[in-house]
Each structure stands twice: as C-alpha cells, then as structure tokens.
Amino acid sequence: MRPTQRLRAALFTAAALAAALALPAFTAPAGAAEPIRIGELNSYKAQAAFLDPYRKGMELALKEINASGGVIGRPLELVSRDDGGNPGDAVRVATELLTRDKVDLLTGTFLSHVGLAVSELAKRRKVFFLAAEPLTDKLTWSDGNRYTFRLRPSTYMQVAMLMPEAVKANRKRWAIVYPNYEYGQSAAETFKRLLKAAQPDVEFVAEQATPLGKIDAGPVAQAIADAKPDAVFNVLFAADLARFVREANTRRALEGTFVVSLLSGEPEYLDPLKEEAPTGWVVTGYPWYAITIPEHQKFLDAYRAAYDDYPRLGSIVGYATIKSLAAGIAKAGSTQTEKLVDAFEGLEVDGPLGPFVYRASDHQATLGAFVGTLAVKDGRGVMVDPVYVEGASVLPSDAEAAKLRPAAD
C-alpha cells in the first residue's frame, strides 16, 4: 500500500471510530410508548424472608403484562427502593420516588407503622398509594384516606378468621405474645375485643409485648408458662417467632396449651423451623402445596418455571400487587391520580387465589387467607386441613366501615 493510501485508510478508520462512539448505547424505536413508572418501596434488608419472594412475584407479573402489550398501550416499569424499615426513611424515599424518579404512583411497604407514614404522605400530596402488605386496621379505617388502598387481609380480618376456632376451644385463661409496634398492638387489641364479645368470662392472664426483631425469647416463654394459661394467642413472626418456638419447646412452656397464631402458616416463617415446627397450632398461612384451584395452579407452574422454586406468600402478594395496579390503570384508562382512585373503588381483580374486589367503602381488598392446623410431615412444618376464608366474609358491612373512617376524605 502506498503512503497516500495508508493515510486515507487511517483517516477513514478514525472517522468510523468517532462516528461509532457518538452513537447512544441504546436507541428506543421511533414512537415507543412512555413506560408507566411504578414507585415501590419496602423493607428489603430488614424483612428479606418475605420480600425476596415478593420481589419475584412482582417481576413475574411485570413480565406477563409487558409480554402481552402492557397497559393502555404502555409497558410497566418498576422503580424499587429500600425504605429502611422506619417511617422517616420511608417518607424520604417515597418523596424521592415522586420528585426525582417521576413515578406515576406508589406501592409497597411491609411494616404497619411504615405503611401509615407513606399513607399520610399520599394523602398530603394527593398521590395514589396501594399498600401491599401492612396489616394494621388503621390503614383503611381510623387513618384511612381517599388515596390509600390495601391488598392483604388486615389484622381484624385475620383475627376474625381465627376466632371460630378460638371460641370453639372454650378456653378461659389466655396469654398473648406480640411484637410491640403497630401491627402487634392492633392484632392483640382486636383479638381481646372479639374474644371477649364472644366469650364474656374469658381472662387474659399474661401479655408479653416484645421489641420487634429483638425478642429475649427465654424469659418471654417462661413468663407465659408461669402464668399457667390454657390458651395462647401469638402474633410473632420471622426470627422472633423461630426463637420463641425453640425456647418454648426447650422449656415445654406450651405443653397442653391451645395456640392460635397469626401468619405462622406462611412458608417464610414456617419453613425455617423444619421439624421444630409446633404441632396443633391453629394458624393463618399459605399452604401452596394443597391449593387445587386452576388460578393457583397456573401461577404455581409459571413461578416454578421462572425461578425453579416454590412460591411463598410474599410471591402471591407481589404478583397480586402488580396485577391490581394493571387492572386499575386499565379501568381508569390513565395514570392520573383521581381517575385511579375512582377506578380502584369497586375494582375486580383476578388473582392466584381467585377473584377479589377493592371495596369502595373502606378501600380494603377482599383477598382472603387460609386457616389450618400445623403439623410436621417429612421433617418440615405444614398446614393440614387448610380452608380458604374469603376476605369479604370477615369484613364489616359497608355502612359499618364508613363509620370507622370518620376523617378518610
């Protein structure tokens, strides 16, 4: 090659390289629809056992919805942040999602006091908020507002689901153990009120309110044993539940004692106990291995294909959260807040546990839960004889709910 040819070749190569470097890393197709941005915040670090499966459930729903064309001609995009497990951080994170990330709506939260803080922010800023997991009754009743809806069955609903078995046991001396924050306090107060109404001669002989995530399980189990109750209502979950069960087993603190327990049949909290799982407890939970309806089988097959794992209750909640938002946006035909609120009032959603509705009266979903008895099978805890209780069957009437929301709007 002559010197002149070599120079021309070099100049051509340099120009081509410069042109290539000037191209963006990704060019969206002309006319591509703007995504609908869902701002989601949760206590991922603090409550990983529930929220890792929850995230997977959300991702599965997103893939299904976007693969079928999205909603109102737009794909869904999830913008997730950790809320630090406390109200102050949650409000800051939610505000950043709205102002910096420009999300169209808010969803998520796990802990009840965190959910209440974000709900208040939603009311103040007039932004739509679907609370996925917080269970406190205040969220939809005394502290409810126009802009907040809730997916999961509340503490009132789940206590009411357990109440028939508690009353049928006809035990007089009850002890209560619960985490000492909004969820535990709400559940304990509801249980005492409903049981006292059904069984006026009942006595509450011990009450252990423990710090969330920091239970001193030995003394707690011993204090309950020393009170000599013939029945116990447990509201502990996650690591606190495991520690309590192990100490109670070691000390034989609950031998011969009838126990009803919120959440203890959820795989997130039952599976780690393995053969130490308490037998005979009446619980709410999610027996994924015993649900035969077609909607759940379809979800189970898709989840296993995606993650090579079985779902937890968090998976159901995450999946149903995104499906609810998609249904609400489709009904509203918009992401505009006031239209979304109107669309969610009376919204019908098809979920893995069957159809449910968001009530207009109190913004509570009628999603239900399973009630069953704990047993040990093949070295692990399971729920036996589980029965699905429809959420609508344990909710007060619309007229009664309206009285519980004096300052909702």
Salt bridges, closest charged atoms under 4 A:
GLU64 OE1 - LYS323 NZ 3.40
GLU77 OE2 - ARG37 NH1 2.43
ASP89 OD1 - ARG92 NH2 3.82
GLU96 OE2 - ARG92 NH1 3.47
GLU96 OE1 - ARG100 NH2 3.81
ASP101 OD1 - ARG81 NH2 3.21
ASP101 OD2 - ARG100 NH2 3.95
GLU133 OE2 - ARG152 NH1 2.92
GLU165 OE2 - LYS168 NZ 3.37
GLU182 OE1 - LYS138 NZ 3.37
GLU189 OE2 - LYS192 NZ 3.09
GLU203 OE2 - LYS172 NZ 3.88
GLU203 OE1 - ARG173 NH1 3.88
GLU207 OE1 - LYS192 NZ 2.99
ASP240 OD1 - ARG243 NH1 3.32
GLU247 OE1 - ARG251 NE 2.97
GLU255 OE2 - ARG252 NE 3.59
GLU266 OE2 - ARG152 NH2 2.98
GLU276 OE1 - ARG246 NE 2.84
ASP309 OD2 - ARG312 NH1 2.76
GLU338 OE1 - ARG146 NH2 2.84
ASP342 OD1 - ARG146 NH2 3.03
GLU345 OE2 - HIS363 NE2 2.81
ASP362 OD2 - ARG359 NH2 2.73
ASP398 OD1 - ARG359 NH1 3.65
